[in-house]
Amino acid sequence: MIDYIIKKSLSDDKIIQIIYIKKEVITKRNIKVKEIYPEKIKAYCYLRKEIRYFKKENILSAKIIEDWR
């Protein structure tokens, strides 16, 4: 299901919310996917206000954000 949401963000230019873990720290991020690679995704991160790379295996959950901001 997470892969589907990632692909939907890219194809429909949608913002998604992910729960992400890195070095035992869990964060909630709103992102817009720009490119999809086999092991990671390139996305604009609204928390950091820049393009970031996210490992797919570290995305714990994802959902499409309809009314963000």
N, C-alpha and C positions, 0 to 999 in steps of 0.2 A: 504493500500500500504506500509506503514512503516513496518508493521509486516512481509510482504513478503520480504522486503529488509533486515531486521534483520535476518530472516531465511536463506536467500541466502548468507549472509556474513558467517554464521556458516557453512552451508553445502558445500560451494565452497571455503572456506578459503579466502574470499575477504575483502578488506578494504572498509569501507563505510564512507561517510561524513555525520555527523548529525548536525543539529542546535538544541541546547539544552538550556533549561531555568531552572535556579535554583536561587531561592530567587531574582527574578526580573532581574537577569543578564543573558543575552543571549550570548552563545559562539558557535563557529563552531569547531567541533572536527573530526579528522580522527580516526576511531576505527576499531578494528577487534574483532568480537563477539566470545566469548569463551563458554558461557553457556547462556541459555534462561530460565528464570523463569516466573511465571504467571504475576508478577507486575514489574519485572526489568530484566536487562540483565547485565551479567558480560562480560567485554571487555577490551582488551588492548587499552589504550588511548595514541596516539602518541604525543599529546600535553603535557601531564603530564609524559609520559614515564613510565607508570605503569598500573597494572590492576586496573580498576575502576568499580563501579556499577552505572548504569543509570536507573532511573525510566522511564518506557515506556511512562507514561502519560506526561512526561516532554520533550520528543523528538518531536520537532515541524515539522521536515522534515528529510528525509534521502535519500541518493543516493549512488549508487555503484561507486567507484573510479576505473577506468580502468588503468590509467597511473599515479600512484602516486609516488612521489620522484623524 
